[in-house]
C-alpha cells in the first residue's frame, strides 16, 4: 500500500456469503486503522433476475448493506461508511470502483455454483487485474484472534521493493513485526559425467543478501518502529510462504505484469491464494 490521499477509500465487495462477511470485517478494521473512508459495494447481474423478483432482490441486497454499515459504525463510531449497489458483474464493478482506491478487499469464496472451488472467480479476477493492492480474506478470518501474528512478505528480487514497501506499511498500521522471506525455489539438478558413470547434483544458487539489505534499508529508515527479520529459505516459494503464513496476521506478495498477457495470476500467487490460512495482500509491482 503506497502513501496516498486520505480521501482514497477502502473498498470491499459484499455478496452475503460467509467469505463476504469476513472480508467486510477485515475492511472495517483496515479503514479504521488507516483512517480512510469505507465503501461497501454489491454488484447485481440484473439480466439474471426475473423482472417480478427484482424489487424484492434489490431491497434484500440494500438491507444487507445497511446492516453492515450499522455494524461498522457500532465498532468505529467516527468511521465514514457508505454503500453502493451496482448493476453488472462483480469483478468489473469492483475493478471500476476500486481503480482509485487505497485498498480493495474481497472474500476468498463467493456464492457461485461451484462450491468446491477454493478460490472464487471474483477473488481471482480482482486480485489478478487490480491496479491497486488487493486483500483476499479467508472465510472465518478474525483479526482479533491473530493480534500476535507477524506481517509476512515474500521478497522477489525481480519485483523490486513494491511488496516490501507494502509490507512495511501494513506492519506499521498493524503494530506488528515484519518477516521478510526470500525463497530460492530452483531445485538442484542431477547431472552426469561424460561417461555417465558418476551422477552429481548442481549446487543451489547463492542468495545475495546484500541486494535484499539494500532494498530494506531505506524502508527501515522510513518505518523506524517496524521490527524486521530477514529469512532465506530453500524450496518452492509458495510452499515456504504458506508455511510462514500459518501463524501470520497478513501475507504480502507482489504481482507483476503477467495479467497483461491474459494469465491473470501466476502459479505461485494462485497457489498461495488457494491455500493460505491468513489474508493475502496482492500488490501490483509494475510502475
RAVENHU-V68895 format. One record per residue. N is the residue number from 1. BURIAL is + if it has 24 or more other C-alpha atoms within 12 Angstrom, else -. Layout:
n = <N;N>
burial = <BURIAL;BURIAL>
This chain:
n = <1;2;3;4;5;6;7;8;9;10;11;12;13;14;15;16;17;18;19;20;21;22;23;24;25;26;27;28;29;30;31;32;33;34;35;36;37;38;39;40;41;42;43;44;45;46;47;48;49;50;51;52;53;54;55;56;57;58;59;60;61;62;63;64;65;66;67;68;69;70;71;72;73;74;75;76;77;78;79;80;81;82;83;84;85;86;87;88;89;90;91;92;93;94;95;96;97;98;99;100;101;102;103;104;105;106;107;108;109;110;111;112;113;114;115;116;117;118;119;120;121;122;123;124;125;126;127;128;129;130;131;132;133;134;135;136;137;138;139;140;141;142;143;144;145;146;147;148;149;150;151;152;153;154;155;156;157;158;159;160;161;162;163;164;165;166;167;168;169;170;171;172;173;174;175;176;177;178;179;180;181;182;183;184;185;186;187;188;189;190;191;192;193;194;195;196;197;198;199;200;201;202;203;204;205;206;207;208;209;210;211;212;213;214;215;216;217;218;219;220;221;222;223;224;225;226;227;228;229;230;231;232;233;234;235;236;237;238;239;240;241;242;243;244;245;246;247;248;249;250;251;252;253;254;255;256;257;258;259;260;261;262;263;264;265;266;267;268;269;270;271;272;273;274;275;276;277;278;279;280;281;282;283;284;285;286;287>
burial = <+;+;-;-;-;-;-;+;+;+;+;+;+;+;+;+;+;-;+;+;+;+;+;+;+;+;+;+;+;+;+;+;+;+;+;+;+;+;+;+;+;+;+;+;-;-;-;-;-;-;-;-;-;-;-;-;-;+;-;-;+;+;-;+;+;+;-;+;+;-;-;+;-;-;-;-;-;-;+;+;+;+;+;+;+;+;-;-;+;+;+;+;+;+;+;+;+;+;+;-;+;+;+;+;+;+;+;+;+;+;+;-;-;-;-;-;-;+;+;+;+;+;+;+;+;+;+;+;+;+;+;+;+;+;+;+;+;+;+;+;+;+;+;-;-;-;-;-;+;+;+;+;+;+;+;+;+;-;+;+;+;+;+;+;+;+;+;+;+;+;+;+;+;+;+;+;+;+;+;+;+;+;+;+;-;-;-;-;-;-;-;-;-;-;-;-;-;-;-;-;-;-;-;-;-;-;-;-;-;-;-;+;-;-;+;+;-;-;+;+;-;-;+;-;-;+;+;+;-;+;+;+;+;-;-;-;+;+;+;+;+;+;+;+;+;+;-;+;+;+;+;+;+;+;+;+;-;-;-;-;-;-;-;+;+;+;-;+;+;+;+;+;+;+;+;+;+;+;+;+;+;+;+;+;+;-;->
